[in-house]
Amino acid sequence: MKVKVKGIYSTAISKILLDAGYEIVEAGRLISAKYGTSSGQSDVEISDLPSKEGILIKGSNAKRVAESIREKLSNAIQIDKSKGRIYLSIIKGIDESNKNIIVESPDGEGIIDMRNFWGYAKPGSKILVQQKGRNSKYIILTTQIRFFGKDCVLITNGFNKMSNRIRSDEIRSKLMKVTKEANIKNKGILWKASAARKSEEDLKNEINELLKLEEKIKKEFEQYDSPRILYEGEQEIALIFDSDTKFKLDEIRKEVAETIKGHHLLKSAGYKEIVDILENMGINSTDIFEKISKTLEQYGPSIKKKYEIILIGINGINKKITGRVEEINENVISIKNRNIYEIDKKNQIIRKKSNENEIILTHSVEIFPNFARAIYLGIAKNKEEALSILDSNKSVLGNLYETIKSKVDKLWS
């Protein structure tokens, strides 16, 4: 399988995948120089998350690649961000107040906007739907089904479109010609930017494969009567890295090139230049990370200065708390806005001090001059609430579950 990797974790992740038997396409400078690089189109692409706290794995075999990485990085938190999953669902009823149809799917309850639904929503009847996203309670579903190919998307009851990145009149004419010759009724085709590099024959073959997939799903829908997943859609897996995992990635990268301790932690926090200068100069004493950390402490956090707490959510949603530093002592940094938030360095948690002392349950608190960052699990006022949060995310947390559970036990012991 061919994988393309880019971003601040690319060298270490590429080394993990090479050791696991994958081919790296368009490898970075360090990997290419030591191991060479493969040509051709990648099956899976890996890039940094916007927060730089981990990676996003996209492609038809994203789950398999994620498993290979987690075998080496056992503390990585895995979030399934796949989209376009197609379900056979069962209609449960109508939410008149919000104008939604409530359905039961294999992944939980979902909603369909009644304003975009044609037909009779009879409770107990089955319905073919596709996942569009999620809110805090439901899976957001649609009856307008999309089938994802490498170079195009087939859309039922849709319009013909093409990527804004396709600007060549010649290429646009070619794609319009392929669309017309496909002669697909009641469907639209969305051409991806990658379609510009493909031959007409390849594009027609892809359309035919997607039409076959549609027929297969329709047959399965007719065959079964209980909720089930009929199509996985576009696989996207996010892996979030805690501090220990970043240090482990340093050790893996060190097998390829000069790497200081804290390489990935510092780069993920925006200190790329410091890391590059030290590594290019070959400065890598055993205590270099401690020296860098002490130097950064001189620049903050500072009393009365603006400070941010960035919470990286295991549900895929990040939060930000902005305030000013009220107090700093050995183990606690107090941040004030309308509330007071205490960053507890010793217990790796954050407390919200208002009428009741809420604990913002976190893992791997990282403190820098202008911001602190932590993996966010949820809010709890007692041990029962905290354990409930952990139990509901056991599969996401993986190996970290027991580590964090032990911390929770100590907090409320």
Disulfide bonds with the S-S distance in Angstrom:
none
